[in-house]
């Protein structure tokens, strides 16, 4: 007799397989280029002491852009404080708005087709992180 635990294990393995397949398709059709852009930006930002916190956020975006399926973005469980808000405002004014708009446009274009909806959702996930990366964390689902 099949137990409830066996059914949930089968469902989890199917979800994991679909996430891996989605990630591989994402990687082949542009995800790797987005990853490289964020990594280069992160390295350039880390060349100055003032840019290091912003470079770390670019690396966070790069990791999500590399393998987005099966990941989710949460607010950090502790209160990051007013410094996080100030850093998010600086991030937004310097370039975060343009990054978010780019992902929003790609998400809308992909959402036009039924086949592109899963990839559009990943771009919308990146929009949220691109707007306010400070005080957020990327975790597995």
BATI-116704 format. One record per residue: residue in one letter; x, z, y of N, C-alpha, C, O in turn. Coordinates in Angstrom, 1 decimal. Example, Ala and Ser with C-alpha at 12.3 -4.5 7.8 and 13.67 -1.06 7.14 Angstrom:
+---------+--------+--------+--------+--------+--------+--------+--------+--------+--------+--------+--------+--------+
| residuo |     nx |     nz |     ny |    cax |    caz |    cay |     cx |     cz |     cy |     ox |     oz |     oy |
+---------+--------+--------+--------+--------+--------+--------+--------+--------+--------+--------+--------+--------+
|       A |   13.2 |    7.8 |   -5.7 |   12.3 |    7.8 |   -4.5 |   13.2 |    7.8 |   -3.3 |   14.2 |    8.5 |   -3.3 |
|       S |   12.8 |    7.1 |   -2.2 |   13.7 |    7.1 |   -1.1 |   12.9 |    7.9 |    0.0 |   13.4 |    8.0 |    1.1 |
+---------+--------+--------+--------+--------+--------+--------+--------+--------+--------+--------+--------+--------+
//
This chain:
+---------+--------+--------+--------+--------+--------+--------+--------+--------+--------+--------+--------+--------+
| residuo |     nx |     nz |     ny |    cax |    caz |    cay |     cx |     cz |     cy |     ox |     oz |     oy |
+---------+--------+--------+--------+--------+--------+--------+--------+--------+--------+--------+--------+--------+
|       X |    0.8 |    0.0 |   -1.2 |    0.0 |    0.0 |    0.0 |    0.9 |    0.0 |    1.2 |    1.9 |    0.7 |    1.3 |
|       X |    0.5 |   -0.8 |    2.2 |    1.3 |   -0.9 |    3.5 |    0.9 |    0.3 |    4.4 |   -0.3 |    0.6 |    4.6 |
|       X |    1.9 |    1.0 |    4.9 |    1.7 |    2.1 |    5.8 |    1.8 |    1.6 |    7.2 |    2.3 |    0.5 |    7.5 |
|       X |    1.4 |    2.4 |    8.1 |    1.4 |    2.1 |    9.6 |    2.8 |    1.9 |   10.0 |    3.1 |    1.1 |   10.9 |
|       X |    3.8 |    2.7 |    9.5 |    5.2 |    2.6 |    9.9 |    5.7 |    1.2 |    9.5 |    6.5 |    0.7 |   10.3 |
|       X |    5.3 |    0.7 |    8.3 |    5.8 |   -0.6 |    7.9 |    5.3 |   -1.7 |    8.8 |    6.1 |   -2.6 |    9.2 |
|       X |    4.1 |   -1.6 |    9.2 |    3.5 |   -2.6 |   10.1 |    4.2 |   -2.6 |   11.5 |    4.5 |   -3.6 |   12.0 |
|       X |    4.5 |   -1.4 |   12.0 |    5.2 |   -1.3 |   13.3 |    6.6 |   -1.8 |   13.2 |    7.2 |   -2.4 |   14.2 |
|       X |    7.3 |   -1.6 |   12.1 |    8.6 |   -2.1 |   11.9 |    8.6 |   -3.6 |   11.9 |    9.5 |   -4.3 |   12.5 |
|       X |    7.7 |   -4.2 |   11.2 |    7.6 |   -5.7 |   11.2 |    7.3 |   -6.2 |   12.6 |    7.9 |   -7.2 |   13.0 |
|       X |    6.4 |   -5.6 |   13.3 |    6.1 |   -6.0 |   14.7 |    7.3 |   -5.9 |   15.6 |    7.6 |   -6.8 |   16.4 |
|       X |    8.0 |   -4.8 |   15.4 |    9.3 |   -4.6 |   16.3 |   10.3 |   -5.7 |   15.9 |   10.9 |   -6.2 |   16.8 |
|       X |   10.5 |   -6.0 |   14.7 |   11.4 |   -7.0 |   14.3 |   11.0 |   -8.4 |   14.8 |   11.9 |   -9.2 |   15.2 |
|       X |    9.7 |   -8.7 |   14.8 |    9.2 |  -10.0 |   15.4 |    9.5 |  -10.0 |   16.9 |    9.9 |  -11.1 |   17.4 |
|       X |    9.2 |   -8.9 |   17.6 |    9.4 |   -8.9 |   19.0 |   10.9 |   -9.0 |   19.3 |   11.2 |   -9.7 |   20.3 |
|       X |   11.7 |   -8.4 |   18.6 |   13.2 |   -8.5 |   18.8 |   13.6 |   -9.9 |   18.5 |   14.5 |  -10.4 |   19.3 |
|       X |   13.1 |  -10.6 |   17.5 |   13.5 |  -12.0 |   17.3 |   13.0 |  -12.9 |   18.4 |   13.8 |  -13.8 |   18.8 |
|       X |   11.8 |  -12.7 |   18.9 |   11.3 |  -13.5 |   20.0 |   12.1 |  -13.3 |   21.3 |   12.4 |  -14.2 |   22.1 |
|       X |   12.5 |  -12.0 |   21.5 |   13.3 |  -11.7 |   22.7 |   14.7 |  -12.4 |   22.6 |   15.2 |  -12.9 |   23.6 |
|       X |   15.3 |  -12.4 |   21.4 |   16.5 |  -13.1 |   21.2 |   16.4 |  -14.6 |   21.4 |   17.3 |  -15.2 |   22.1 |
|       X |   15.3 |  -15.1 |   20.9 |   15.1 |  -16.6 |   21.1 |   14.9 |  -16.9 |   22.5 |   15.5 |  -17.9 |   23.0 |
|       X |   14.1 |  -16.1 |   23.2 |   13.9 |  -16.3 |   24.7 |   15.2 |  -16.2 |   25.5 |   15.4 |  -17.0 |   26.4 |
|       X |   16.0 |  -15.2 |   25.1 |   17.3 |  -15.0 |   25.8 |   18.2 |  -16.2 |   25.6 |   18.9 |  -16.6 |   26.5 |
|       X |   18.2 |  -16.7 |   24.3 |   19.1 |  -17.9 |   24.1 |   18.7 |  -19.1 |   24.8 |   19.5 |  -19.8 |   25.4 |
|       X |   17.4 |  -19.4 |   24.9 |   16.9 |  -20.5 |   25.7 |   17.2 |  -20.3 |   27.2 |   17.6 |  -21.2 |   27.9 |
|       X |   17.0 |  -19.0 |   27.7 |   17.3 |  -18.7 |   29.1 |   18.7 |  -19.0 |   29.3 |   19.1 |  -19.5 |   30.4 |
|       X |   19.6 |  -18.5 |   28.4 |   21.1 |  -18.7 |   28.6 |   21.5 |  -20.1 |   28.7 |   22.3 |  -20.5 |   29.5 |
|       X |   20.9 |  -20.9 |   27.8 |   21.3 |  -22.4 |   27.8 |   20.8 |  -23.1 |   29.0 |   21.5 |  -23.9 |   29.6 |
|       X |   19.6 |  -22.8 |   29.5 |   19.0 |  -23.6 |   30.6 |   19.1 |  -22.9 |   31.9 |   18.2 |  -22.9 |   32.7 |
|       X |   20.3 |  -22.3 |   32.2 |   20.6 |  -21.8 |   33.5 |   20.9 |  -20.4 |   33.7 |   21.4 |  -20.0 |   34.7 |
|       X |   20.6 |  -19.6 |   32.7 |   20.8 |  -18.1 |   32.8 |   22.3 |  -17.8 |   32.9 |   22.7 |  -16.9 |   33.6 |
|       X |   23.2 |  -18.6 |   32.2 |   24.6 |  -18.4 |   32.3 |   25.1 |  -18.7 |   33.7 |   26.0 |  -18.0 |   34.2 |
|       X |   24.6 |  -19.7 |   34.3 |   25.1 |  -20.1 |   35.7 |   24.7 |  -19.0 |   36.7 |   25.4 |  -18.6 |   37.6 |
|       X |   23.4 |  -18.5 |   36.5 |   23.0 |  -17.4 |   37.4 |   23.9 |  -16.1 |   37.2 |   24.3 |  -15.5 |   38.2 |
|       X |   24.2 |  -15.9 |   36.0 |   25.1 |  -14.8 |   35.6 |   26.4 |  -14.9 |   36.3 |   27.0 |  -14.0 |   36.9 |
|       X |   27.0 |  -16.1 |   36.2 |   28.3 |  -16.4 |   36.8 |   28.3 |  -16.2 |   38.3 |   29.2 |  -15.7 |   38.9 |
|       X |   27.2 |  -16.7 |   39.0 |   27.1 |  -16.6 |   40.4 |   27.0 |  -15.1 |   40.8 |   27.7 |  -14.7 |   41.8 |
|       X |   26.3 |  -14.3 |   40.1 |   26.2 |  -12.9 |   40.4 |   27.6 |  -12.2 |   40.2 |   28.0 |  -11.3 |   40.9 |
|       X |   28.3 |  -12.6 |   39.1 |   29.6 |  -12.0 |   38.8 |   30.6 |  -12.3 |   39.9 |   31.3 |  -11.4 |   40.3 |
|       X |   30.6 |  -13.6 |   40.3 |   31.5 |  -14.0 |   41.4 |   31.2 |  -13.2 |   42.7 |   32.1 |  -12.8 |   43.4 |
|       X |   29.9 |  -13.2 |   43.0 |   29.5 |  -12.4 |   44.2 |   29.9 |  -11.0 |   44.1 |   30.4 |  -10.4 |   45.1 |
|       X |   29.8 |  -10.4 |   42.9 |   30.1 |   -9.0 |   42.7 |   31.6 |   -8.7 |   42.9 |   32.0 |   -7.8 |   43.6 |
|       X |   32.4 |   -9.6 |   42.3 |   33.9 |   -9.5 |   42.5 |   34.3 |   -9.7 |   44.0 |   35.2 |   -8.9 |   44.5 |
|       X |   33.7 |  -10.6 |   44.6 |   34.0 |  -10.8 |   46.1 |   33.6 |   -9.6 |   46.9 |   34.3 |   -9.2 |   47.8 |
|       X |   32.5 |   -9.0 |   46.6 |   32.0 |   -7.9 |   47.3 |   32.9 |   -6.7 |   47.1 |   33.1 |   -5.8 |   47.9 |
|       X |   33.5 |   -6.6 |   45.9 |   34.3 |   -5.4 |   45.5 |   35.7 |   -5.5 |   46.1 |   36.5 |   -4.6 |   45.9 |
|       X |   36.0 |   -6.6 |   46.8 |   37.4 |   -6.8 |   47.4 |   37.5 |   -5.8 |   48.5 |   38.6 |   -5.4 |   48.9 |
|       X |   36.4 |   -5.4 |   49.2 |   36.5 |   -4.4 |   50.3 |   35.9 |   -3.1 |   49.8 |   35.0 |   -3.1 |   48.9 |
|       X |   36.4 |   -2.0 |   50.4 |   35.8 |   -0.7 |   50.0 |   34.4 |   -0.6 |   50.4 |   33.6 |    0.0 |   49.6 |
|       X |   34.0 |   -1.1 |   51.5 |   32.6 |   -1.0 |   52.0 |   31.7 |   -1.9 |   51.1 |   30.5 |   -1.5 |   50.9 |
|       X |   32.2 |   -2.9 |   50.5 |   31.4 |   -3.8 |   49.6 |   31.2 |   -3.3 |   48.2 |   30.4 |   -3.9 |   47.5 |
|       X |   31.9 |   -2.3 |   47.8 |   31.9 |   -1.9 |   46.4 |   30.5 |   -1.5 |   45.9 |   30.1 |   -2.0 |   44.8 |
|       X |   29.7 |   -0.7 |   46.6 |   28.4 |   -0.4 |   46.2 |   27.5 |   -1.6 |   46.0 |   26.7 |   -1.7 |   45.1 |
|       X |   27.7 |   -2.6 |   46.9 |   26.9 |   -3.8 |   46.8 |   27.4 |   -4.7 |   45.7 |   26.6 |   -5.4 |   45.0 |
|       X |   28.7 |   -4.7 |   45.4 |   29.2 |   -5.4 |   44.3 |   28.7 |   -4.9 |   42.9 |   28.4 |   -5.6 |   42.0 |
|       X |   28.6 |   -3.6 |   42.9 |   28.0 |   -2.9 |   41.6 |   26.6 |   -3.4 |   41.4 |   26.1 |   -3.6 |   40.3 |
|       X |   25.8 |   -3.5 |   42.5 |   24.4 |   -4.0 |   42.4 |   24.4 |   -5.4 |   42.0 |   23.5 |   -5.8 |   41.2 |
|       X |   25.3 |   -6.2 |   42.4 |   25.4 |   -7.6 |   42.0 |   25.7 |   -7.7 |   40.5 |   25.2 |   -8.6 |   39.8 |
|       X |   26.6 |   -6.8 |   40.0 |   26.9 |   -6.8 |   38.6 |   25.6 |   -6.4 |   37.8 |   25.4 |   -6.9 |   36.7 |
|       X |   24.8 |   -5.5 |   38.4 |   23.6 |   -5.1 |   37.7 |   22.6 |   -6.3 |   37.6 |   22.0 |   -6.5 |   36.6 |
|       X |   22.5 |   -7.1 |   38.7 |   21.7 |   -8.3 |   38.6 |   22.3 |   -9.3 |   37.6 |   21.5 |  -10.0 |   36.9 |
|       X |   23.6 |   -9.4 |   37.5 |   24.2 |  -10.3 |   36.6 |   23.9 |   -9.9 |   35.2 |   23.6 |  -10.8 |   34.3 |
|       X |   23.9 |   -8.6 |   34.8 |   23.6 |   -8.2 |   33.5 |   22.2 |   -8.5 |   33.1 |   21.9 |   -8.9 |   32.0 |
|       X |   21.3 |   -8.4 |   34.1 |   19.9 |   -8.7 |   33.8 |   19.7 |  -10.2 |   33.7 |   18.9 |  -10.7 |   32.9 |
|       X |   20.4 |  -10.9 |   34.5 |   20.3 |  -12.4 |   34.5 |   20.9 |  -13.0 |   33.3 |   20.5 |  -14.1 |   32.9 |
|       X |   21.8 |  -12.3 |   32.6 |   22.4 |  -12.8 |   31.4 |   21.5 |  -12.7 |   30.2 |   21.4 |  -13.7 |   29.4 |
|       X |   20.8 |  -11.6 |   30.1 |   20.0 |  -11.3 |   28.9 |   18.7 |  -10.6 |   29.3 |   18.6 |   -9.4 |   29.0 |
|       X |   17.7 |  -11.3 |   30.0 |   16.6 |  -10.6 |   30.6 |   15.4 |  -10.2 |   29.6 |   14.8 |   -9.2 |   29.9 |
|       X |   15.2 |  -10.9 |   28.5 |   14.1 |  -10.6 |   27.7 |   14.4 |   -9.3 |   26.9 |   15.5 |   -9.1 |   26.4 |
|       X |   13.4 |   -8.5 |   26.8 |   13.6 |   -7.2 |   26.1 |   14.1 |   -6.1 |   27.0 |   14.4 |   -5.0 |   26.6 |
|       X |   14.3 |   -6.4 |   28.3 |   14.7 |   -5.4 |   29.3 |   13.6 |   -5.1 |   30.3 |   12.8 |   -5.9 |   30.5 |
|       X |   13.7 |   -3.9 |   30.9 |   12.7 |   -3.6 |   31.9 |   13.5 |   -2.8 |   33.0 |   14.5 |   -2.2 |   32.8 |
|       X |   12.9 |   -2.8 |   34.2 |   13.5 |   -2.1 |   35.3 |   12.7 |   -0.9 |   35.6 |   11.5 |   -0.9 |   35.8 |
|       X |   13.4 |    0.3 |   35.7 |   12.7 |    1.5 |   36.0 |   13.3 |    2.2 |   37.2 |   14.5 |    1.9 |   37.6 |
|       X |   12.6 |    3.0 |   37.9 |   13.2 |    3.8 |   39.0 |   14.0 |    4.9 |   38.3 |   13.6 |    5.4 |   37.3 |
|       X |   15.1 |    5.3 |   38.9 |   15.9 |    6.3 |   38.3 |   15.2 |    7.6 |   38.3 |   14.4 |    7.9 |   39.2 |
|       X |   15.4 |    8.4 |   37.2 |   14.6 |    9.6 |   37.1 |   14.9 |   10.7 |   38.1 |   14.0 |   11.6 |   38.3 |
|       X |   16.0 |   10.6 |   38.7 |   16.3 |   11.6 |   39.8 |   16.1 |   10.9 |   41.2 |   16.1 |    9.7 |   41.3 |
|       X |   15.9 |   11.7 |   42.2 |   15.7 |   11.2 |   43.5 |   17.0 |   10.7 |   44.1 |   17.9 |   11.6 |   44.3 |
|       X |   17.2 |    9.4 |   44.3 |   18.5 |    9.0 |   44.9 |   18.7 |    9.3 |   46.3 |   19.9 |    9.3 |   46.8 |
|       X |   17.7 |    9.7 |   47.1 |   17.9 |   10.2 |   48.4 |   17.8 |    9.1 |   49.5 |   17.5 |    7.9 |   49.2 |
|       X |   18.1 |    9.5 |   50.7 |   17.9 |    8.6 |   51.8 |   19.0 |    7.5 |   51.8 |   18.8 |    6.4 |   52.4 |
|       X |   20.2 |    7.8 |   51.2 |   21.3 |    6.9 |   51.2 |   20.9 |    5.6 |   50.4 |   21.2 |    4.5 |   50.8 |
|       X |   20.1 |    5.8 |   49.4 |   19.6 |    4.7 |   48.6 |   18.7 |    3.8 |   49.4 |   18.8 |    2.5 |   49.4 |
|       X |   17.8 |    4.4 |   50.3 |   16.9 |    3.6 |   51.1 |   17.7 |    2.9 |   52.2 |   17.4 |    1.7 |   52.4 |
|       X |   18.7 |    3.5 |   52.8 |   19.6 |    2.8 |   53.8 |   20.3 |    1.6 |   53.1 |   20.4 |    0.6 |   53.7 |
|       X |   20.9 |    1.9 |   51.9 |   21.6 |    0.8 |   51.3 |   20.7 |   -0.3 |   50.9 |   21.1 |   -1.5 |   51.0 |
|       X |   19.5 |    0.0 |   50.5 |   18.5 |   -1.1 |   50.1 |   18.1 |   -1.9 |   51.4 |   18.0 |   -3.1 |   51.3 |
|       X |   18.0 |   -1.3 |   52.5 |   17.7 |   -2.0 |   53.8 |   18.9 |   -2.9 |   54.1 |   18.7 |   -4.0 |   54.6 |
|       X |   20.1 |   -2.4 |   54.0 |   21.3 |   -3.3 |   54.3 |   21.3 |   -4.4 |   53.3 |   21.6 |   -5.6 |   53.7 |
|       X |   21.1 |   -4.1 |   52.0 |   21.1 |   -5.2 |   51.0 |   20.1 |   -6.2 |   51.3 |   20.3 |   -7.4 |   51.2 |
|       X |   18.9 |   -5.8 |   51.7 |   17.8 |   -6.7 |   52.0 |   18.1 |   -7.6 |   53.2 |   17.8 |   -8.8 |   53.2 |
|       X |   18.7 |   -7.0 |   54.2 |   19.0 |   -7.8 |   55.4 |   20.2 |   -8.8 |   55.2 |   20.2 |   -9.9 |   55.8 |
|       X |   21.2 |   -8.3 |   54.5 |   22.4 |   -9.2 |   54.3 |   22.1 |  -10.4 |   53.4 |   22.5 |  -11.5 |   53.7 |
|       X |   21.4 |  -10.2 |   52.3 |   21.2 |  -11.3 |   51.4 |   20.1 |  -11.1 |   50.3 |   19.8 |  -12.1 |   49.6 |
|       X |   19.6 |   -9.9 |   50.2 |   18.6 |   -9.6 |   49.1 |   17.4 |  -10.4 |   49.3 |   16.7 |  -10.8 |   48.3 |
|       X |   17.0 |  -10.7 |   50.5 |   15.7 |  -11.4 |   50.7 |   15.9 |  -12.9 |   50.2 |   14.9 |  -13.4 |   49.7 |
|       X |   17.0 |  -13.4 |   50.4 |   17.3 |  -14.8 |   50.0 |   17.4 |  -14.9 |   48.5 |   16.9 |  -15.9 |   47.9 |
|       X |   18.0 |  -13.9 |   47.9 |   18.1 |  -13.9 |   46.4 |   16.7 |  -13.8 |   45.8 |   16.3 |  -14.5 |   44.9 |
|       X |   15.9 |  -12.8 |   46.4 |   14.5 |  -12.6 |   45.9 |   13.6 |  -13.9 |   46.1 |   12.9 |  -14.2 |   45.2 |
|       X |   13.8 |  -14.5 |   47.3 |   13.0 |  -15.7 |   47.5 |   13.4 |  -16.9 |   46.5 |   12.5 |  -17.6 |   46.1 |
|       X |   14.6 |  -17.0 |   46.2 |   15.1 |  -18.0 |   45.2 |   14.4 |  -17.7 |   43.9 |   13.9 |  -18.6 |   43.2 |
|       X |   14.5 |  -16.5 |   43.4 |   13.9 |  -16.2 |   42.1 |   12.3 |  -16.3 |   42.2 |   11.7 |  -16.7 |   41.2 |
|       X |   11.7 |  -16.0 |   43.3 |   10.3 |  -16.2 |   43.5 |    9.9 |  -17.7 |   43.4 |    8.9 |  -18.0 |   42.7 |
|       X |   10.7 |  -18.5 |   44.0 |   10.4 |  -20.0 |   44.0 |   10.5 |  -20.5 |   42.6 |    9.7 |  -21.2 |   42.1 |
|       X |   11.6 |  -20.1 |   41.9 |   11.8 |  -20.6 |   40.5 |   10.7 |  -20.0 |   39.6 |   10.3 |  -20.7 |   38.7 |
|       X |   10.3 |  -18.8 |   39.8 |    9.2 |  -18.2 |   39.0 |    7.9 |  -18.9 |   39.2 |    7.2 |  -19.2 |   38.2 |
|       X |    7.6 |  -19.3 |   40.4 |    6.4 |  -20.0 |   40.7 |    6.4 |  -21.4 |   40.1 |    5.5 |  -21.9 |   39.5 |
|       X |    7.6 |  -22.1 |   40.2 |    7.7 |  -23.4 |   39.6 |    7.6 |  -23.4 |   38.1 |    7.0 |  -24.3 |   37.5 |
|       X |    8.2 |  -22.4 |   37.5 |    8.1 |  -22.2 |   36.0 |    6.7 |  -21.8 |   35.6 |    6.2 |  -22.2 |   34.5 |
|       X |    6.0 |  -21.1 |   36.4 |    4.6 |  -20.6 |   36.0 |    3.6 |  -21.7 |   36.1 |    2.5 |  -21.6 |   35.6 |
|       X |    3.9 |  -22.8 |   36.7 |    3.0 |  -24.0 |   36.8 |    2.7 |  -24.5 |   35.4 |    1.6 |  -24.9 |   35.1 |
|       X |    3.7 |  -24.5 |   34.5 |    3.5 |  -25.0 |   33.2 |    3.2 |  -23.8 |   32.3 |    3.8 |  -22.7 |   32.5 |
|       X |    2.5 |  -24.0 |   31.3 |    2.2 |  -22.9 |   30.3 |    3.4 |  -22.5 |   29.6 |    3.7 |  -21.3 |   29.3 |
|       X |    4.2 |  -23.4 |   29.2 |    5.4 |  -23.2 |   28.5 |    6.4 |  -22.3 |   29.3 |    7.2 |  -21.6 |   28.7 |
|       X |    6.4 |  -22.5 |   30.6 |    7.4 |  -21.8 |   31.4 |    7.0 |  -20.4 |   31.8 |    7.8 |  -19.7 |   32.5 |
|       X |    5.8 |  -19.9 |   31.4 |    5.4 |  -18.6 |   31.9 |    6.3 |  -17.5 |   31.5 |    6.6 |  -16.6 |   32.3 |
|       X |    6.8 |  -17.4 |   30.2 |    7.7 |  -16.3 |   29.9 |    9.0 |  -16.3 |   30.7 |    9.5 |  -15.2 |   31.1 |
|       X |    9.5 |  -17.5 |   31.1 |   10.7 |  -17.5 |   32.0 |   10.4 |  -17.2 |   33.4 |   11.2 |  -16.6 |   34.1 |
|       X |    9.2 |  -17.5 |   33.8 |    8.7 |  -17.2 |   35.2 |    8.6 |  -15.6 |   35.3 |    9.0 |  -15.1 |   36.3 |
|       X |    8.2 |  -15.0 |   34.2 |    8.1 |  -13.5 |   34.2 |    9.5 |  -12.9 |   34.4 |    9.6 |  -11.9 |   35.1 |
|       X |   10.5 |  -13.5 |   33.8 |   11.8 |  -13.0 |   34.0 |   12.3 |  -13.2 |   35.4 |   13.0 |  -12.3 |   35.9 |
|       X |   12.0 |  -14.3 |   36.0 |   12.4 |  -14.5 |   37.4 |   11.7 |  -13.5 |   38.3 |   12.3 |  -13.0 |   39.3 |
|       X |   10.4 |  -13.2 |   38.0 |    9.7 |  -12.2 |   38.8 |   10.3 |  -10.8 |   38.6 |   10.3 |  -10.0 |   39.5 |
|       X |   10.8 |  -10.5 |   37.4 |   11.5 |   -9.3 |   37.2 |   12.8 |   -9.2 |   38.0 |   13.1 |   -8.2 |   38.6 |
|       X |   13.5 |  -10.3 |   38.1 |   14.7 |  -10.4 |   39.0 |   14.4 |  -10.3 |   40.5 |   15.2 |   -9.8 |   41.2 |
|       X |   13.2 |  -10.7 |   40.9 |   12.7 |  -10.6 |   42.3 |   12.7 |   -9.1 |   42.6 |   13.2 |   -8.7 |   43.7 |
|       X |   12.1 |   -8.3 |   41.8 |   11.9 |   -6.9 |   42.0 |   13.3 |   -6.2 |   42.2 |   13.4 |   -5.4 |   43.0 |
|       X |   14.2 |   -6.6 |   41.3 |   15.5 |   -6.0 |   41.4 |   16.3 |   -6.5 |   42.6 |   17.1 |   -5.8 |   43.2 |
|       X |   16.1 |   -7.8 |   42.9 |   16.9 |   -8.3 |   44.0 |   16.4 |   -7.8 |   45.4 |   17.3 |   -7.7 |   46.3 |
|       X |   15.2 |   -7.3 |   45.5 |   14.7 |   -6.7 |   46.7 |   15.3 |   -5.4 |   47.0 |   15.8 |   -5.1 |   48.0 |
|       X |   15.2 |   -4.5 |   46.0 |   15.7 |   -3.1 |   46.1 |   16.5 |   -2.7 |   44.9 |   15.9 |   -2.0 |   44.0 |
|       X |   17.8 |   -3.0 |   44.8 |   18.5 |   -2.7 |   43.6 |   19.0 |   -1.2 |   43.5 |   19.2 |   -0.7 |   42.4 |
|       X |   19.2 |   -0.6 |   44.7 |   19.6 |    0.8 |   44.7 |   18.5 |    1.7 |   44.2 |   17.4 |    1.6 |   44.7 |
|       X |   18.8 |    2.6 |   43.3 |   17.8 |    3.5 |   42.8 |   17.0 |    3.0 |   41.6 |   16.0 |    3.6 |   41.2 |
|       X |   17.4 |    1.9 |   41.1 |   16.8 |    1.3 |   39.9 |   17.7 |    1.2 |   38.8 |   19.0 |    1.1 |   38.9 |
|       X |   17.2 |    1.1 |   37.6 |   18.0 |    1.1 |   36.4 |   17.4 |    0.1 |   35.4 |   16.2 |    0.0 |   35.3 |
|       X |   18.3 |   -0.6 |   34.7 |   17.8 |   -1.5 |   33.7 |   17.9 |   -0.9 |   32.3 |   18.9 |   -0.4 |   31.9 |
|       X |   16.8 |   -0.9 |   31.6 |   16.7 |   -0.2 |   30.3 |   16.1 |   -1.2 |   29.2 |   15.4 |   -2.1 |   29.6 |
|       X |   16.4 |   -0.9 |   28.0 |   15.7 |   -1.7 |   26.9 |   14.3 |   -1.3 |   26.8 |   14.0 |   -0.1 |   27.0 |
|       X |   13.5 |   -2.2 |   26.4 |   12.0 |   -1.9 |   26.2 |   11.8 |   -1.1 |   25.0 |   10.7 |   -0.7 |   24.7 |
+---------+--------+--------+--------+--------+--------+--------+--------+--------+--------+--------+--------+--------+
//
